[in-house]
Amino acid sequence: MYSTQFWIFFGISVFCLLATISCFTATLVDRPSVQQRNAFMSSGIVIFLIIGHLLHFTGSEEDILLLGAKFEYTATICLLAGVYSSLAAFYRTAPNRTLISIARSIPTPFIILITIANNKSSFWAFNLFFKSYSIAKGEKAFCEFVFEKGPAFYCYMAFAVLYAVLIFGTFINNYFSSTKKERSLIIRMFLRLLPFLAVSMIFTFTEYKRPYTPVRPLILFAATALCSYLVHKEKFRNLYDLSFFAVVDSLYDPLFVTDTNFFVRNANTAAKILFPEYHKANYKNQIPIAPELKKILNQEVYTMDAKNVRIASREFSPEPHRIERDGILYGYILVLNDVTEQSNKYMQLEHKNIQLSVGYKEIENDLLATRSKIVGGLIQYALEQDSYLGEHIRRTSNYTAILVKHLQSGGKYASTITNEYKAILCQVTPLHDAGKIIFATNAAQAYANPEENDTLPEHVTSGTKLIDRLFVNDTSDLFYTLAKDVALYHHEWWDGTGYPKGLKEEEIPLGARIVALANEFDLLTVKRPPTVPYSFAEAYTTILSSSGKQFDPEIVEAFKNARKEFLEMYEQVTKAK
């Protein structure tokens, strides 16, 4: 029934329709630029122009042919406005907004008039466009819409000419006001819109006849195909996108954008220098991201403390991000923070820390050795001045070691007594009677008759003064703190009746409470002649009965647990005598 020419035109029309639908879909799922939206708008207008052509080409009734004419003329004036808007929005030195607004509003009255001009009964609106019209039979029984133009058509043609002038004027103005680098872009943009201008002007200034020549459908085909290409492939001058990529490219650290299948979709300049193959990465070239980077992106939970990766003799700290919206994963962003210098500095710092640690350990060992020599020297001096005092200091240190071991193994003070605390307390215990060494010549008399000699209570303050002279007065130093505590407070009682300050319970430092029990046990079991020493059972019972009075009940409990070791030590002392 229809000619070959009709089917060719029909196929072109269908293609234009599908291309426009494709553009519409692309603008929905993507973030379109202003130019992309204008290109889609132009291709959408072309659809109305095509519908008008098809209605006119295949229609045989008056209403159908009239509707086709409406579609064609309305689409043509809108297409001219769209071409101008696209061109003005694209160029850097676009005309003022007022001129653009006026140019965009011109099609409005024509659209309204053409819409209400249904037939001759539409009074003046119809006559403005069609003074008279008729349906003529053409070749092969096809119908043609023949009419005499009204004044609105001449206005229509005048505005079409005005649009053409504005379009060419905008192009020429921007061409001569731009740099040489920009001119190439300006020309390309103008040529892309030229097919739309051409098809509009051809339709406006030719008789409204059946499109026997293929010029018009071919131009429509080319223009719509170009629109589709621009919408899908080109970003135009989207300020947001351009600024985003400008910032990304300015990053010193490599940045990768991948899809959910870990194919690189984009990479900044630093990333392309690191991986030159990513210069060609796009939707066509499926280039997978490097395996070591894919492993980082493939984690279920991202952490910012991921292990560093080493690439091309440089070290990077990976910073992965998931691109998600509304619970849908679209891809990944991976930033490789270059930490080569920081890593090198860290390694140097670690090396220095190790050296300092070794040096500190050596100094600490030297200090411990020096302190041990001082304590050992005091013990030796005490032995030379008063053998009883010297041996008492040694035995008290041994008993303290037994007590502190049991206290550390469990009970209230287990968390307080660390290995360092235990070692230092045993080391400073001999200093608990350091004050007695100062007046060792009077020690025998003091022990024999403590009620008649007031030097015994003073030995705690004298010992503290001696410690201040021998060691650095650093309250953060555990050795110094424990040494002063045991020297000054080992005669304080749990119930507050001791001396020199009458402290009670946990006001008394823990080290002093431990040494106090060890000191008392030795004083009970080894006494100066002619005083008779207690047996182990008597001393043991005396210590237990003093729980909560003279001694801390927790320490007395440890003493009970250490009964076997105390007995063994006691037997060794008695045998030695």
Secondary structure as UniProt FT lines:
FT   HELIX           4..29
FT   HELIX           34..58
FT   HELIX           62..90
FT   TURN            92..93
FT   HELIX           97..105
FT   HELIX           107..116
FT   HELIX           120..122
FT   HELIX           123..129
FT   STRAND          130..137
FT   HELIX           139..141
FT   STRAND          143..149
FT   HELIX           151..176
FT   HELIX           180..204
FT   HELIX           215..233
FT   TURN            236..237
FT   HELIX           239..250
FT   STRAND          255..259
FT   TURN            260..261
FT   STRAND          263..267
FT   HELIX           269..274
FT   HELIX           276..280
FT   HELIX           291..297
FT   TURN            304..305
FT   STRAND          309..311
FT   TURN            312..313
FT   STRAND          314..325
FT   TURN            326..327
FT   STRAND          328..338
FT   HELIX           340..385
FT   HELIX           387..409
FT   TURN            412..416
FT   HELIX           419..428
FT   HELIX           429..433
FT   HELIX           434..438
FT   HELIX           440..442
FT   HELIX           443..448
FT   HELIX           450..452
FT   HELIX           455..470
FT   TURN            475..476
FT   HELIX           478..489
FT   TURN            490..491
FT   TURN            494..495
FT   HELIX           505..507
FT   HELIX           510..525
FT   TURN            529..530
FT   HELIX           536..545
FT   TURN            548..550
FT   HELIX           553..561
FT   HELIX           563..576
//
